[in-house]
Amino acid sequence: MAIPDTPPRPGPIALTRPVPSPAEFSDLPHGSWVVFESSMVSVGVVRCPSDHPHFEDPGPVGQHTVYFPHGTVLVEREGLPPLLADPGIVTAYNVGDIVRRSSSTNQGDHSEYFAPNRDVLLQILQDHDPQIEDSDGPLFPFTHVPVDRGTFLRQRLLTQELLLGERDPLFVEEACLEILSRIVATGMQLRGSSDPEKPQLAERRRQLAQAARELVGEQLGEPLQLADIADRLGCSEFHLARVFRQVMGTSIHAYRNQLRLQNALDRVTDSREGLTQIAFDLGYSSHSHFTTAFRKLFGTTPSELRKGCTPRQLRRLRNRALCQP
């Protein structure tokens, strides 16, 4: 997660070269690209290795921003518990947030972001909660939300289309508004449905779910059993499964499947790795098993997507994503 200024412009880790294609991103050491910018919203892509001078301390947030992580980064904000940012969640930042980040995997930060202007964000928030007032303070009332497969697919495909040359502002702005609205709706729903409980109990549950997410993410290709995770975290299988669903709104198995296929989509479109190797790395028993799971979620096979990663193909996938809940 990198921090754009207001409006986003080349910063300490930004490059001024042309926006690279999707396949080129896997070969780049670091950079920050604004791939779309209008008076309403900016869309950017970030790569920053963990050994870069600005990785740990990217500075205060300059604009209300939501980030879509591709990897796993531990994010710390003043006055808030540490948050494990991974592809299963979207993180939200208010202007002035002081952020520090670290990575136990040495992956660094590979993420994408939407930065709506203040008036647009306020309208989206008030559409879901009319009680939210305009002020000089923070607007986002939440720090992160789980990302459902429909929102994930919409966002990834929109960014791919931008990298392949999509520049129709009406299309991009409407797509961004729809994605941002889905994120805010989820955040407000989870915020409103939280059961009143002691802060210490809520924090223990959050820490347990985060530890489980971290363990699953680190061993994405391993055939983990619930007992394996529970033993590592020092709790019972029942307690782990119940708390994870309460905090994340889904099961550990479903969360892992989502992470695997999100990872697969990035590697199929952004790298030149062999598909069989990707399948085995992500824990699929065979190339055919991987292909079946990929087609079920994305409506096409990995080989078809890699051969036909064109604006037309991405539009077809995006239309399918619009049907996802």
Backbone bond lengths (Angstrom), bond angles and torsions (degrees), N, CA, C in turn:
res aa  C-N    CA-C-N  psi(-1)  N-CA   C-N-CA  omega(-1)  CA-C   N-CA-C  phi
1 M - - - 1.433 - - 1.498 107.97 -
2 A 1.321 118.18 118.45 1.446 123.21 176.73 1.515 108.18 -109.65
3 I 1.312 117.43 160.57 1.447 120.99 -170.66 1.512 109.62 -110.01
4 P 1.345 118.88 111.48 1.451 120.05 178.58 1.512 111.07 -77.07
5 D 1.337 117.38 150.63 1.448 121.76 172.66 1.520 108.73 -79.26
6 T 1.323 117.18 -170.69 1.453 121.29 -178.62 1.519 109.81 -122.72
7 P 1.326 121.07 109.53 1.463 125.12 -9.15 1.519 110.26 -75.39
8 P 1.357 119.23 166.82 1.459 120.65 -179.83 1.522 111.24 -54.76
9 R 1.294 116.08 131.98 1.457 120.95 177.02 1.515 107.57 -149.16
10 P 1.337 119.58 165.71 1.460 119.96 -178.40 1.518 111.62 -54.55
11 G 1.324 116.21 128.03 1.453 122.14 179.85 1.516 110.59 -116.51
12 P 1.338 117.71 -158.44 1.459 121.06 -175.12 1.518 113.88 -59.50
13 I 1.362 117.69 -30.84 1.450 117.96 -178.89 1.522 111.58 -111.84
14 A 1.345 117.01 15.35 1.453 119.91 -177.63 1.520 110.91 -85.70
15 L 1.305 116.28 150.79 1.448 122.61 174.84 1.514 108.83 -112.57
16 T 1.303 117.48 148.34 1.446 121.04 -177.22 1.517 111.82 -100.57
17 R 1.310 118.63 0.23 1.457 121.39 178.29 1.523 110.32 -67.59
18 P 1.329 118.57 165.54 1.457 120.44 179.92 1.523 112.11 -59.63
19 V 1.332 114.96 155.31 1.464 120.03 178.08 1.522 109.31 -60.44
20 P 1.345 118.02 126.77 1.459 120.29 -179.45 1.516 111.94 -75.28
21 S 1.324 115.00 162.61 1.451 120.09 175.65 1.520 109.14 -76.24
22 P 1.362 118.52 164.72 1.465 119.99 179.50 1.517 113.45 -54.07
23 A 1.339 117.72 -42.62 1.463 120.31 -176.93 1.514 112.25 -67.71
24 E 1.347 117.72 -26.13 1.461 120.78 -176.94 1.519 112.89 -77.08
25 F 1.341 118.27 -20.62 1.450 120.02 -175.15 1.524 112.56 -62.17
26 S 1.338 117.51 -33.43 1.461 119.55 -177.94 1.521 111.98 -67.30
27 D 1.337 118.13 -16.72 1.454 121.59 -177.61 1.526 112.65 -100.75
28 L 1.323 118.77 -1.08 1.454 121.32 -175.21 1.524 111.09 -94.32
29 P 1.353 118.64 138.28 1.463 120.89 -178.48 1.525 112.93 -73.72
30 H 1.323 118.42 -46.84 1.455 120.72 179.59 1.518 109.02 -161.80
31 G 1.314 115.18 159.60 1.447 119.17 178.43 1.513 111.66 165.00
32 S 1.324 116.19 162.53 1.451 122.78 176.12 1.519 107.68 -138.37
33 W 1.325 116.03 121.39 1.450 121.76 -176.53 1.519 110.61 -122.29
34 V 1.328 116.80 129.82 1.452 121.50 167.25 1.523 106.01 -87.46
35 V 1.328 117.41 112.01 1.465 121.18 -175.07 1.526 111.90 -95.20
36 F 1.343 116.69 -12.16 1.459 120.86 173.99 1.519 107.91 -157.48
37 E 1.336 116.55 140.06 1.456 119.90 178.74 1.519 109.48 -150.57
38 S 1.333 116.22 129.15 1.453 122.22 174.29 1.515 107.30 -139.70
39 S 1.322 117.18 -178.13 1.459 120.21 178.46 1.520 112.00 -67.62
40 M 1.329 116.67 -15.53 1.463 121.48 -175.59 1.523 113.08 -96.36
41 V 1.334 117.89 -41.45 1.456 120.68 -172.11 1.521 110.35 -157.91
42 S 1.324 115.46 150.63 1.457 122.30 172.08 1.522 108.54 -118.23
43 V 1.329 115.85 145.20 1.457 122.17 177.08 1.515 107.18 -124.15
44 G 1.322 117.08 131.87 1.455 120.43 -177.52 1.509 113.10 -137.73
45 V 1.319 115.17 162.15 1.461 123.76 177.52 1.524 107.62 -127.52
46 V 1.344 115.78 136.08 1.466 121.33 -173.68 1.520 110.58 -129.57
47 R 1.324 115.65 138.18 1.463 122.21 166.57 1.523 107.65 -133.73
48 C 1.341 116.63 126.85 1.458 120.93 179.32 1.529 108.90 -147.20
49 P 1.341 118.55 111.02 1.468 120.11 -179.57 1.521 111.48 -67.66
50 S 1.319 115.52 157.06 1.463 120.34 -175.13 1.526 113.10 -67.09
51 D 1.337 118.02 -18.96 1.463 119.62 179.16 1.532 112.08 -94.58
52 H 1.321 117.70 7.22 1.461 120.44 178.65 1.521 109.24 -74.24
53 P 1.350 118.74 143.64 1.471 121.10 -177.20 1.517 114.54 -57.09
54 H 1.336 118.08 -27.36 1.457 120.62 -176.87 1.522 112.90 -99.96
55 F 1.333 117.61 7.85 1.462 118.27 -177.30 1.527 111.56 -68.51
56 E 1.328 117.89 -52.26 1.466 120.56 -174.17 1.525 111.98 -69.30
57 D 1.311 117.45 -36.08 1.460 120.82 -174.98 1.523 109.55 -129.96
58 P 1.345 117.71 82.85 1.464 120.33 -177.45 1.514 114.11 -77.99
59 G 1.331 117.34 -5.40 1.451 119.71 178.30 1.523 112.22 95.86
60 P 1.340 116.77 173.00 1.464 120.50 -178.84 1.528 111.51 -68.39
61 V 1.312 115.39 149.98 1.460 121.30 179.82 1.523 109.42 -71.25
62 G 1.332 116.50 131.86 1.451 120.84 -177.16 1.504 114.91 -98.78
63 Q 1.347 117.56 -9.73 1.454 120.50 -176.84 1.521 109.47 -154.68
64 H 1.324 117.38 145.84 1.457 120.22 174.75 1.526 108.18 -59.45
65 T 1.336 115.54 124.72 1.458 119.86 -168.65 1.521 110.66 -145.58
66 V 1.336 115.90 144.29 1.460 120.54 168.69 1.522 107.85 -114.96
67 Y 1.332 115.84 138.70 1.460 122.11 -177.82 1.520 110.64 -115.91
68 F 1.323 114.56 144.18 1.467 122.97 178.86 1.537 107.05 -117.89
69 P 1.340 118.02 95.28 1.474 120.12 -175.49 1.528 112.30 -70.06
70 H 1.326 116.24 145.42 1.458 122.18 170.48 1.524 110.31 -100.44
71 G 1.312 117.47 -23.87 1.460 122.14 179.88 1.517 110.39 -119.97
72 T 1.337 115.62 -160.08 1.459 121.70 -177.79 1.522 109.49 -118.70
73 V 1.326 116.67 123.08 1.461 123.19 -179.03 1.521 108.39 -137.28
74 L 1.321 116.87 136.80 1.461 121.06 174.74 1.524 108.44 -88.85
75 V 1.318 116.02 121.66 1.468 122.22 -175.57 1.523 109.26 -110.89
76 E 1.326 115.91 131.35 1.463 121.56 177.00 1.521 108.81 -120.55
77 R 1.346 115.14 130.04 1.458 121.37 176.60 1.516 109.48 -122.21
78 E 1.310 117.01 146.32 1.456 121.04 -177.51 1.530 110.56 -56.83
79 G 1.334 115.14 127.07 1.447 120.71 175.81 1.515 115.47 81.20
80 L 1.349 117.87 3.92 1.461 120.91 -178.21 1.524 110.30 -127.26
81 P 1.340 117.97 153.19 1.461 120.23 177.30 1.528 110.42 -64.99
82 P 1.336 118.65 152.92 1.475 121.03 175.94 1.524 110.49 -59.31
83 L 1.320 115.84 145.65 1.460 121.96 -177.84 1.521 109.80 -124.89
84 L 1.329 116.37 129.52 1.455 120.95 174.76 1.530 108.08 -85.72
85 A 1.321 116.52 108.61 1.463 121.75 178.87 1.522 108.73 -91.79
86 D 1.336 116.49 118.99 1.462 121.07 178.71 1.527 108.51 -138.58
87 P 1.338 118.98 176.87 1.469 119.59 -176.02 1.522 114.88 -64.34
88 G 1.319 117.94 -8.42 1.455 120.19 179.36 1.512 114.51 -84.84
89 I 1.340 117.11 -4.19 1.459 120.10 179.94 1.526 110.28 -134.15
90 V 1.316 114.90 164.52 1.460 123.05 169.71 1.522 106.39 -114.83
91 T 1.337 117.73 134.15 1.455 120.92 179.40 1.528 109.88 -103.52
92 A 1.333 116.08 144.22 1.466 122.04 -177.71 1.528 109.17 -120.23
93 Y 1.334 116.40 135.78 1.466 122.11 -176.96 1.520 110.28 -129.49
94 N 1.323 114.78 137.30 1.453 121.14 175.28 1.516 110.66 -97.30
95 V 1.314 115.91 157.56 1.459 120.77 176.76 1.524 109.32 -56.36
96 G 1.319 116.25 132.30 1.455 121.47 176.96 1.512 115.06 91.94
97 D 1.341 118.76 -7.69 1.465 120.27 176.51 1.525 109.82 -56.68
98 I 1.324 116.35 131.55 1.465 122.04 175.91 1.520 107.27 -95.46
99 V 1.318 116.45 120.64 1.462 121.56 -170.37 1.518 110.94 -122.51
100 R 1.326 114.83 139.02 1.461 121.62 167.25 1.527 106.85 -128.85
101 R 1.320 116.89 149.28 1.458 119.93 -177.67 1.524 110.32 -139.83
102 S 1.316 114.94 154.84 1.463 121.61 178.16 1.514 108.09 -146.70
103 S 1.334 115.85 161.52 1.458 120.81 -178.77 1.512 109.05 -141.03
104 S 1.347 115.25 123.78 1.466 119.92 177.71 1.521 111.79 -84.11
105 T 1.324 117.07 -11.58 1.466 121.15 -175.62 1.523 112.70 -102.67
106 N 1.341 117.31 -3.92 1.471 122.41 -176.55 1.522 112.87 61.50
107 Q 1.341 116.63 20.52 1.457 120.09 177.13 1.519 112.11 -75.77
108 G 1.325 116.02 -26.40 1.452 118.67 -172.84 1.511 110.64 74.61
109 D 1.322 115.28 -158.61 1.455 121.62 -176.37 1.519 110.12 -113.06
110 H 1.319 116.23 118.85 1.459 122.88 170.41 1.514 105.58 -126.37
111 S 1.311 116.73 108.73 1.452 119.94 -174.56 1.520 110.47 -150.47
112 E 1.316 114.90 170.12 1.452 122.67 175.39 1.521 107.28 -128.41
113 Y 1.323 117.07 155.55 1.460 117.97 -177.86 1.524 111.61 -142.38
114 F 1.345 114.22 153.20 1.458 123.62 168.87 1.523 106.21 -115.42
115 A 1.318 116.90 131.77 1.467 121.34 177.84 1.523 108.96 -125.21
116 P 1.336 118.21 90.01 1.462 120.76 178.42 1.525 110.83 -74.79
117 N 1.331 116.96 153.29 1.458 116.77 175.34 1.530 108.79 -71.71
118 R 1.320 115.77 164.70 1.467 121.01 -171.18 1.529 112.32 -60.41
119 D 1.322 117.28 -43.65 1.468 120.16 -177.72 1.526 111.31 -63.79
120 V 1.325 116.46 -41.15 1.463 120.17 179.53 1.519 110.32 -64.02
121 L 1.333 116.89 -46.37 1.465 120.13 179.70 1.522 111.08 -61.60
122 L 1.327 116.79 -42.26 1.464 120.06 -179.77 1.530 110.65 -61.35
123 Q 1.327 117.67 -40.87 1.464 120.89 179.09 1.533 111.05 -64.25
124 I 1.329 116.53 -40.83 1.462 119.99 178.94 1.530 110.13 -63.79
125 L 1.329 116.46 -45.51 1.465 120.28 -179.98 1.522 111.40 -63.33
126 Q 1.329 117.09 -43.73 1.466 120.34 -178.13 1.523 111.83 -69.79
127 D 1.324 117.02 -24.62 1.458 119.47 175.82 1.519 111.26 -64.68
128 H 1.337 116.23 -29.14 1.463 121.13 179.53 1.527 112.33 -99.09
129 D 1.331 117.69 -21.02 1.455 121.68 178.05 1.530 108.71 -150.22
130 P 1.345 117.34 93.94 1.470 120.72 -177.86 1.529 113.95 -60.90
131 Q 1.337 117.25 -13.84 1.460 120.32 -178.47 1.530 112.61 -76.96
132 I 1.326 117.44 -14.64 1.471 120.36 -179.96 1.523 108.82 -68.49
133 E 1.311 116.70 129.11 1.454 122.00 -176.86 1.528 110.95 -107.56
134 D 1.317 113.87 150.47 1.457 119.65 175.09 1.526 108.45 -74.50
135 S 1.312 115.62 132.56 1.463 120.68 178.99 1.521 108.36 -155.72
136 D 1.296 115.29 175.37 1.460 120.01 178.20 1.524 111.95 -82.60
137 G 1.326 116.45 -4.96 1.459 120.45 -177.15 1.510 112.40 -89.52
138 P 1.328 116.19 -163.68 1.468 121.20 -179.46 1.525 111.02 -62.80
139 L 1.340 115.04 149.15 1.460 120.89 175.72 1.524 111.77 -104.69
140 F 1.340 117.04 -47.44 1.464 118.91 179.97 1.521 109.95 -64.67
141 P 1.345 118.57 122.55 1.465 120.46 177.61 1.528 112.68 -89.72
142 F 1.332 117.43 8.87 1.465 122.27 178.69 1.524 108.16 -140.90
143 T 1.332 115.97 158.32 1.468 120.93 -178.52 1.517 113.20 -98.53
144 H 1.350 116.77 -23.91 1.462 120.09 -177.91 1.523 108.96 -165.25
145 V 1.302 115.59 159.21 1.463 120.83 175.23 1.528 108.45 -142.02
146 P 1.329 118.46 149.82 1.468 119.96 171.72 1.523 108.92 -64.54
147 V 1.322 116.75 144.06 1.461 120.23 179.69 1.526 109.24 -104.05
148 D 1.333 116.40 123.76 1.457 119.90 178.17 1.518 109.41 -78.91
149 R 1.330 116.74 165.80 1.454 119.85 -172.85 1.523 112.30 -66.52
150 G 1.347 117.34 -31.24 1.445 119.32 178.51 1.520 112.13 -65.92
151 T 1.338 116.94 -45.39 1.464 121.59 178.29 1.520 110.72 -65.26
152 F 1.332 115.84 -43.85 1.464 119.90 178.72 1.518 111.01 -57.19
153 L 1.333 116.99 -48.80 1.454 121.00 -176.51 1.525 110.99 -65.89
154 R 1.321 117.46 -41.99 1.456 120.24 177.44 1.528 111.25 -57.17
155 Q 1.343 115.86 -47.84 1.467 119.61 -175.98 1.517 112.11 -66.81
156 R 1.336 117.32 -45.80 1.456 119.77 -178.11 1.528 111.07 -62.92
157 L 1.336 116.82 -42.58 1.454 119.75 -177.36 1.516 111.38 -69.95
158 L 1.337 117.79 -36.32 1.462 119.60 176.37 1.527 110.52 -61.71
159 T 1.331 117.03 -44.31 1.464 119.89 179.63 1.526 110.94 -64.02
160 Q 1.334 117.08 -40.58 1.459 120.09 177.10 1.526 110.52 -60.31
161 E 1.327 117.17 -42.57 1.459 120.34 179.38 1.529 111.03 -63.01
162 L 1.329 117.58 -39.26 1.457 120.50 177.93 1.526 111.11 -64.54
163 L 1.332 116.39 -40.50 1.461 120.00 179.25 1.526 111.82 -67.61
164 L 1.326 116.61 -25.06 1.462 120.69 178.87 1.526 112.48 -92.65
165 G 1.349 116.73 5.79 1.454 118.53 170.98 1.508 116.71 112.72
166 E 1.339 119.23 3.04 1.466 120.69 178.28 1.530 109.49 -63.71
167 R 1.342 117.19 127.18 1.456 119.81 -177.95 1.532 112.52 -136.59
168 D 1.326 118.78 12.80 1.459 121.08 179.22 1.526 108.34 -71.91
169 P 1.343 118.77 107.50 1.470 119.45 -173.61 1.521 113.51 -63.15
170 L 1.328 117.74 -35.01 1.460 119.60 179.76 1.518 110.70 -62.84
171 F 1.332 116.35 -45.66 1.470 120.68 178.46 1.525 111.05 -61.62
172 V 1.335 117.19 -47.94 1.467 120.66 -174.74 1.526 110.66 -67.22
173 E 1.329 117.64 -44.54 1.460 119.93 -178.42 1.525 111.50 -63.73
174 E 1.330 117.39 -43.46 1.461 119.41 178.93 1.520 111.52 -64.76
175 A 1.340 116.87 -39.26 1.465 120.44 178.49 1.530 110.41 -64.24
176 C 1.339 117.41 -41.92 1.463 120.78 178.86 1.528 111.18 -64.17
177 L 1.331 117.01 -42.82 1.457 120.38 179.80 1.526 111.06 -61.76
178 E 1.333 115.91 -40.89 1.462 119.50 -179.16 1.530 110.77 -65.73
179 I 1.319 117.25 -41.66 1.469 121.35 178.94 1.523 110.48 -66.83
180 L 1.341 117.16 -45.75 1.462 120.53 179.30 1.524 111.38 -61.91
181 S 1.320 116.93 -38.37 1.454 120.15 179.43 1.526 111.19 -64.98
182 R 1.318 117.40 -39.42 1.467 120.73 177.73 1.533 110.35 -63.32
183 I 1.327 116.79 -41.36 1.463 120.71 -179.66 1.528 110.39 -64.12
184 V 1.336 116.39 -47.24 1.467 120.67 -179.80 1.528 110.53 -62.95
185 A 1.332 117.30 -40.58 1.463 120.40 179.52 1.521 110.93 -59.72
186 T 1.346 116.63 -43.62 1.464 120.35 178.62 1.518 110.92 -64.66
187 G 1.350 116.24 -45.33 1.449 119.89 179.89 1.516 113.14 -61.00
188 M 1.328 116.66 -41.73 1.462 120.38 179.55 1.521 111.42 -68.75
189 Q 1.323 116.43 -38.52 1.463 119.88 179.64 1.519 110.80 -63.65
190 L 1.334 117.07 -46.69 1.460 120.10 179.55 1.523 111.09 -66.52
191 R 1.313 116.88 -37.33 1.462 120.79 179.10 1.521 110.71 -65.62
192 G 1.341 116.46 -39.03 1.453 120.11 -177.10 1.508 114.49 -79.46
193 S 1.343 115.94 -23.21 1.462 119.26 -176.23 1.520 113.19 -96.68
194 S 1.330 117.32 2.13 1.466 119.82 -179.75 1.518 109.59 -65.50
195 D 1.324 115.82 128.43 1.459 120.11 178.38 1.528 109.86 -72.88
196 P 1.338 116.72 138.75 1.458 118.85 175.61 1.531 109.88 -60.82
197 E 1.310 115.81 128.35 1.452 118.82 179.36 1.518 109.13 -155.81
198 K 1.303 116.11 166.23 1.445 119.77 178.97 1.531 110.25 -63.64
199 P 1.344 117.48 137.35 1.463 120.15 -179.23 1.525 113.30 -54.10
200 Q 1.346 116.65 -36.99 1.466 119.03 -178.48 1.523 111.20 -64.49
201 L 1.353 116.68 -39.25 1.455 120.62 179.50 1.522 110.74 -67.77
202 A 1.321 117.52 -43.08 1.462 121.45 178.78 1.517 110.80 -61.49
203 E 1.327 116.07 -40.03 1.465 119.44 -179.24 1.519 111.06 -68.79
204 R 1.330 118.60 -37.87 1.461 120.49 177.72 1.529 110.90 -64.28
205 R 1.322 116.44 -40.09 1.463 119.65 177.86 1.525 111.03 -64.63
206 R 1.322 115.97 -43.54 1.459 119.98 179.24 1.528 110.81 -61.09
207 Q 1.327 116.80 -42.99 1.459 120.73 -179.39 1.519 111.25 -64.68
208 L 1.342 117.58 -39.53 1.460 120.40 179.70 1.526 110.70 -65.72
209 A 1.323 117.14 -45.52 1.466 120.06 178.79 1.521 110.89 -62.81
210 Q 1.324 116.72 -40.24 1.467 119.82 179.33 1.519 111.35 -65.89
211 A 1.324 117.30 -40.06 1.462 120.35 178.13 1.529 110.73 -63.58
212 A 1.328 116.55 -38.72 1.467 120.37 177.88 1.526 110.68 -66.03
213 R 1.323 116.90 -42.60 1.465 120.35 177.30 1.520 111.45 -60.15
214 E 1.323 115.67 -42.51 1.464 119.96 -179.47 1.523 110.67 -64.19
215 L 1.323 117.21 -43.75 1.460 121.30 -179.58 1.526 110.98 -64.09
216 V 1.325 117.16 -44.69 1.465 120.94 179.25 1.527 110.27 -63.35
217 G 1.333 116.35 -42.15 1.458 119.67 -179.78 1.512 113.53 -65.18
218 E 1.335 116.24 -36.20 1.467 120.42 179.62 1.522 111.95 -72.24
219 Q 1.328 118.06 -26.08 1.464 122.18 -177.82 1.527 110.15 -122.39
220 L 1.322 115.24 48.00 1.456 121.24 -173.30 1.525 112.37 -60.78
221 G 1.317 117.31 -31.34 1.455 120.32 -178.07 1.511 114.57 -93.60
222 E 1.333 117.72 1.67 1.460 121.27 -176.96 1.533 111.23 -90.74
223 P 1.337 117.85 146.65 1.475 121.41 179.10 1.529 111.19 -82.10
224 L 1.320 116.06 66.30 1.460 120.58 -176.62 1.523 111.75 -67.57
225 Q 1.316 115.77 144.16 1.453 122.10 170.56 1.525 108.13 -106.59
226 L 1.324 115.74 160.43 1.459 119.78 -178.91 1.524 110.98 -58.77
227 A 1.325 116.70 -37.13 1.467 120.31 179.72 1.524 111.31 -64.51
228 D 1.334 117.20 -35.42 1.465 120.40 178.88 1.532 110.37 -60.39
229 I 1.325 115.70 -46.01 1.456 120.22 -177.85 1.521 110.19 -69.12
230 A 1.329 116.56 -44.99 1.464 120.56 -178.73 1.528 111.31 -61.86
231 D 1.344 117.13 -41.39 1.470 120.23 178.78 1.525 110.90 -62.36
232 R 1.326 116.27 -42.29 1.467 119.83 -179.92 1.525 111.39 -64.67
233 L 1.328 116.51 -31.09 1.461 120.06 -175.28 1.530 112.56 -99.02
234 G 1.325 117.15 -2.38 1.452 120.75 174.39 1.518 115.19 71.94
235 C 1.332 116.39 41.46 1.462 119.31 178.12 1.523 108.58 -146.03
236 S 1.320 116.84 176.32 1.456 119.97 179.05 1.523 110.50 -82.44
237 E 1.327 115.59 158.63 1.462 120.42 178.47 1.532 110.81 -61.08
238 F 1.339 116.22 -42.39 1.461 120.01 -178.67 1.521 111.11 -63.08
239 H 1.325 116.90 -46.79 1.461 120.98 -178.91 1.526 110.57 -62.03
240 L 1.330 117.03 -43.43 1.465 120.91 179.72 1.518 111.16 -60.66
241 A 1.333 116.42 -49.92 1.465 120.34 -177.25 1.530 111.01 -62.73
242 R 1.325 116.72 -41.04 1.467 120.53 -178.22 1.525 111.26 -67.28
243 V 1.341 116.75 -46.29 1.459 120.27 -178.00 1.525 111.17 -67.19
244 F 1.327 117.27 -40.58 1.467 120.09 -179.65 1.530 110.30 -60.29
245 R 1.327 116.76 -44.37 1.464 119.61 -179.95 1.524 111.23 -66.81
246 Q 1.320 117.23 -36.57 1.466 120.37 178.30 1.525 111.30 -63.81
247 V 1.323 116.63 -41.81 1.465 120.65 -175.48 1.525 112.19 -80.63
248 M 1.337 117.01 -42.62 1.456 121.36 -172.55 1.523 113.88 -100.39
249 G 1.324 117.75 -12.78 1.447 119.83 179.00 1.517 114.74 75.99
250 T 1.326 117.86 14.46 1.459 121.93 179.41 1.514 108.99 -156.80
251 S 1.330 117.32 171.27 1.463 121.03 179.58 1.525 110.46 -83.47
252 I 1.331 116.04 163.24 1.465 120.42 177.70 1.530 109.86 -64.14
253 H 1.323 117.06 -40.77 1.463 121.26 -179.66 1.524 110.64 -61.67
254 A 1.334 117.57 -46.63 1.467 120.72 179.51 1.517 110.92 -65.00
255 Y 1.334 116.48 -37.95 1.461 120.48 178.91 1.526 110.45 -63.75
256 R 1.332 116.34 -43.20 1.471 119.36 178.95 1.522 111.12 -64.67
257 N 1.320 117.85 -42.76 1.463 120.28 178.09 1.514 111.14 -59.44
258 Q 1.336 115.82 -40.62 1.461 119.59 178.52 1.520 110.89 -63.34
259 L 1.326 117.23 -44.93 1.464 120.33 178.50 1.522 111.31 -61.54
260 R 1.322 116.96 -42.04 1.469 120.28 -179.49 1.525 111.35 -60.55
261 L 1.328 116.66 -47.03 1.466 119.70 -176.33 1.522 111.76 -74.51
262 Q 1.329 117.44 -31.07 1.462 119.37 173.82 1.527 110.06 -64.67
263 N 1.327 115.95 -43.49 1.457 120.99 176.70 1.523 110.39 -61.79
264 A 1.323 115.69 -41.71 1.470 120.21 -179.26 1.520 111.50 -62.36
265 L 1.332 117.36 -42.92 1.462 120.17 -179.41 1.518 110.91 -60.95
266 D 1.336 116.66 -43.36 1.462 119.83 178.08 1.530 111.09 -61.76
267 R 1.324 117.39 -44.73 1.466 120.23 -175.42 1.521 112.15 -72.66
268 V 1.312 117.51 -31.75 1.460 120.22 178.22 1.524 110.79 -69.10
269 T 1.330 117.01 -41.80 1.462 120.30 -175.73 1.521 113.46 -89.43
270 D 1.346 117.67 -26.50 1.461 119.78 -172.10 1.523 114.38 -107.51
271 S 1.313 118.82 1.28 1.463 119.97 -177.19 1.517 110.43 -139.37
272 R 1.328 114.71 175.20 1.462 121.23 179.20 1.529 111.38 -112.26
273 E 1.325 116.20 19.04 1.464 120.73 -179.87 1.525 110.69 -64.52
274 G 1.325 115.34 151.32 1.449 120.13 174.98 1.521 110.73 -67.85
275 L 1.326 116.65 143.31 1.465 120.49 -176.39 1.524 111.67 -67.34
276 T 1.321 117.01 -35.10 1.468 119.67 178.48 1.520 110.25 -64.76
277 Q 1.331 117.04 -40.28 1.460 120.94 178.81 1.523 110.76 -64.44
278 I 1.337 117.11 -41.98 1.462 120.80 177.33 1.526 109.82 -59.80
279 A 1.340 116.18 -44.50 1.459 120.76 -179.16 1.525 111.31 -58.74
280 F 1.325 117.07 -49.22 1.465 120.66 -178.17 1.531 111.40 -68.14
281 D 1.342 117.35 -38.62 1.461 120.59 178.95 1.524 111.61 -59.63
282 L 1.321 116.23 -33.61 1.460 120.77 -175.84 1.523 113.26 -93.52
283 G 1.325 116.80 6.56 1.458 119.96 172.73 1.509 115.90 91.27
284 Y 1.337 117.24 10.48 1.471 118.96 177.03 1.521 109.16 -81.67
285 S 1.327 116.02 142.55 1.458 120.39 -173.71 1.518 112.74 -73.65
286 S 1.323 117.24 -20.20 1.460 120.57 -179.19 1.514 109.77 -160.07
287 H 1.335 114.76 166.57 1.457 120.26 176.38 1.531 110.41 -61.14
288 S 1.328 117.25 -39.07 1.457 120.84 -178.17 1.531 111.55 -68.10
289 H 1.341 116.62 -37.80 1.466 120.38 177.14 1.525 110.11 -61.97
290 F 1.323 115.65 -43.94 1.455 121.59 177.89 1.531 111.07 -61.90
291 T 1.319 116.35 -46.11 1.459 121.16 -178.85 1.527 111.60 -61.75
292 T 1.335 116.38 -41.30 1.457 120.24 179.54 1.524 111.55 -63.20
293 A 1.334 116.51 -45.66 1.463 120.37 179.88 1.526 111.18 -65.25
294 F 1.320 116.43 -39.92 1.462 121.33 -179.23 1.529 110.47 -65.28
295 R 1.339 116.08 -45.67 1.466 120.22 -179.92 1.531 111.49 -64.20
296 K 1.324 116.14 -37.46 1.463 120.11 -179.10 1.519 111.32 -61.02
297 L 1.322 117.36 -38.22 1.456 120.42 -177.90 1.521 112.32 -86.84
298 F 1.344 116.86 -42.90 1.460 119.79 -170.68 1.519 114.46 -104.16
299 G 1.331 118.16 -6.39 1.447 119.90 175.63 1.510 115.53 77.81
300 T 1.307 117.70 9.79 1.456 122.49 177.48 1.516 108.06 -154.53
301 T 1.321 118.04 162.65 1.458 120.62 179.48 1.524 109.99 -86.71
302 P 1.332 118.22 159.30 1.466 120.11 177.86 1.535 112.51 -57.67
303 S 1.327 117.47 -41.03 1.466 119.82 -178.52 1.525 111.00 -67.85
304 E 1.340 117.46 -39.29 1.464 120.23 178.44 1.520 110.81 -64.97
305 L 1.342 116.83 -39.90 1.454 120.41 179.57 1.519 110.80 -65.95
306 R 1.323 116.75 -43.48 1.464 119.73 -178.57 1.527 111.12 -65.53
307 K 1.317 117.77 -37.72 1.468 120.68 179.73 1.520 111.85 -72.97
308 G 1.321 116.33 -33.27 1.454 119.40 -173.21 1.502 113.83 -118.48
309 C 1.339 118.14 39.34 1.463 121.39 -178.72 1.528 108.45 -77.79
310 T 1.312 115.43 72.85 1.456 123.19 -178.13 1.524 108.61 -117.92
311 P 1.334 118.28 163.69 1.473 119.10 176.74 1.521 113.04 -53.67
312 R 1.336 117.99 -38.09 1.452 120.08 -179.68 1.529 111.15 -65.17
313 Q 1.343 116.23 -44.15 1.459 120.56 179.33 1.529 110.65 -63.85
314 L 1.330 116.57 -41.35 1.448 119.79 -179.83 1.520 111.44 -67.02
315 R 1.332 117.31 -35.75 1.467 120.01 176.01 1.533 110.21 -62.48
316 R 1.342 116.16 -39.98 1.455 119.28 179.24 1.528 110.54 -63.69
317 L 1.328 116.37 -42.09 1.455 119.96 177.44 1.529 111.31 -66.18
318 R 1.329 116.53 -37.96 1.454 119.37 179.59 1.527 110.41 -64.38
319 N 1.326 116.73 -40.16 1.462 119.51 177.82 1.517 110.88 -61.84
320 R 1.345 116.12 -36.46 1.464 118.87 175.11 1.525 110.34 -65.91
321 A 1.337 115.63 -39.27 1.467 119.06 -179.89 1.518 111.56 -61.42
322 L 1.331 117.39 -32.09 1.451 120.49 179.96 1.525 112.08 -63.47
323 C 1.333 115.73 -20.67 1.468 120.55 178.47 1.534 112.02 -88.33
324 Q 1.345 116.34 -7.74 1.457 119.32 -178.79 1.525 109.34 -76.37
325 P 1.316 118.62 141.42 1.458 120.97 178.48 1.524 111.00 -70.62
